[in-house]
């Protein structure tokens, strides 16, 4: 979204300079025209669209500072490289979103097993997804998620996608995995850890800064299973 505004602003600024505008620096012109472009686009949106737009902008900043943004909601359709969802998340865009599935960069995972799911096998119903900062201004908006968790068993908690802030360390007497969003995940004593789709042997010591994990919580709110993704 920001790139769109920047490109528009630079084009208008260049036209102004060619027309002989003076008395302002190029940076000032660009900033002024960029603001005008944002105001023009905002003025054409309904109140609900504005709310969604600014929520998405807040998500951009949050992702840059804290890591992927989690959204939840209902899957409406799936297929042809995309999943249409209705997001009810308070931390991101609210309403319909097209999740564009990039086979090289998006993981679509089963909520029970953690294994990959083909789009043809994605069931309608509850989902959780973890998004990056980019979202188009189209209706519905489009974004490419890092992870989409689907086919979550009814009454069961979905696994959490965690980007580790560092090594597993003891916190308040309990070995704990801490995410880049500062969320803490205490580990059960008998926690199981396995690699994603390989037979390699991995241990808790293999988790470091920016390690990507899928974690399952038990009834005691402790992590009893971890799937560690490759770099």
N, C-alpha and C positions, 0 to 999 in steps of 0.2 A: 504493500500500500504506500509506504513512504517513498519507495523507488518510483512509483507512478507519479506521485506529486512532484518529486524532484525533477523527473524528466520533463514534465509539463512546464514546470517553473523555468527550467533552463532554456526551453524553447522560446517561451515568451520573453525572457530576459534578453535573449540574443536578438529578438526582433526589435525590442526597445532600443538596444544599443545601436542597431543598424539604422534606426530612425532618427538618431542624433540626440537621444536623451542624455542629459548631463546633470552634474551637481550631486550625484550619488555614486557610491562605490558599487562595483559589480556584486559584492556580497550583499549589500543593502538591497539592491534591486532584486536579487534572487530571493532573498528572504521575504520581501514584500510581496512578490508575485506568487511565491509558494503559498503564503498565507492566504492570498486572494483566491488561489486555485482551490485550497481546502475549504474556504468559506463558500465558494460557488458550488462545489460538489455537495457540501453539507446542506446547503439551502434547498437542494432538490430532493432530499431524503425525508421520509416520514419520521415521526417521533420514534417509532419502534426501530426503524433502520438506523437512526442516529444512535440510539441506545446500544444497538449491536455493534455499530462501527466503533464507538468509543470504548466499549468493552474489549473489542479486538485490539485496539491500540494499547490499552492497558496490559493486555496479554503479551503484546510485543515486548514491552519494557520488562514485564515480569519474567518472561522466558530468558531474556538477555542476562538478567541478574540471578535467576534462581533455577534455571533449567527448564525442561519440558513442562507445558501447561496441560493439566489433566482436565478432561471434560467427560461427562456422563450423559446418558439419555437413551433414546430408543432408535434402533435401526429400522428404517422404513423400506429401503431397497438395497440390493447388493448385486453387482455384476458389471462386466465390461470395464474393469479397471477402476471402479469407484464404489463407494458405499454412501448412500444418502441417509443422513441421520437427523434426528430432532434432538438438539442439545438442551438439557435443562440445567447445565452447570452454572454455578454462581461465580466461577473463577475465569470464565471465558465467554465466548460468543453464545448467545441464547437464541435458539430457533434452528431452522434447517441449515445444514452444512453438507457440502459434498466433500467427502474424504477421498482424495485422489490417491490411489494405491500405486506406489512406485516399487516394482519388484526388487529393485536394488537397494532401496532405503527404507521400506516400510515392512514391519512385521505384523502380520495378521495372525493372532494366536488364540488357541482354544483356552477358554477360561478354566477348564478343569485340568487338562494335561500339560498345557504350555506349548504344545506342538503347533506347527503352522497349519493354517486352514485355507483351503482354496475358496475363492469368492463364491463359487457355486454351492459351497457347503455352509455358507454363513447364514445362520438362522435370524429371523426377525426377532426383535425384543431388545432387552437391556444390553448396553455395551459400555465400555470404558476406553478412552483413547488419550494418547499423549501427543501433543502438537508442538510444532516449531513456531517461529515468529511470523512466518509469511502467510497472509490470507488475502485473497482477492476481494475486490469491492463488488463483485457480481452478485446477483440474487438467484439462487442462494450463493453465498460465498464459497470459495474452494480453498482447500489447504491440503498439503501432503503431510500426514502424521508420521511420527516415528513408530508408534505401536498402536494397534487396535486390538482390544481383547473382546472376543465374541463368544457366543454359545456358552454363556455363564450359567451354570446350573441354578435353578430357582432356589432361593433361600440360602445360597452360598455366597461368600465374599469372593470377589475376583482377586487374583493376584495383583500385586503392585509392581509397576515398572519403576525401578530406582536407578538413578545415575549416582554412583558413589562419590562422596566428597573426599574420600581417602581410605586408609586401611581400616579394617574392623578393629575397634578399640574398646576397652572397658569403660563403661559409663555407668556411674552409680552402682557399681558392683556387678554389672551384667555386660557381657560382650555384645557390642552394638554396631550395626551398620547405619551410617549416617548419610543421607542423601544430600545432593547439592542444594536442595531446598530447605536444608536443616532439619528435615523430618528424621526421627530416630526410630530404628527398628531393632528392638532387643532380640537376641537370638536364643532359641531354645537350646538346652544342653546337648540334645541329640540332633541338631540341625543337619539336614542332608543337603549337600551341594553337588551339582552336576553341571557339565558343560552343555551348551546348546547344540544338539544334533551331531555330536562327535563322541568318540569313546575315550577321549583324553581324560586323564585324572586331574582334577582341580581340587584345590583346598581353599579354606578361608583366606590364607595368606596370599592367594592369587588376586584377591580383590584389592584394587588400589584406586587412585584418583581417576575419575571419569569411567570407571568400570560400569558396564550396563548389566543390570540384574533383573530377574523376575522373582518376586518373593511371595510366598504363601504364609499367612498367619494362622495360628491355631486358636483354640478357644481361650487361651490365656494371653492372647494378644502378643505372642512371640512368634518369630519366624522359625518355622520348622522345615522349610524347603526353599532352596535357592537354585535358580538356573542362571548360570553365568554365560553371557554372550561373548563371543570372540571380539577382538579389537577390529 
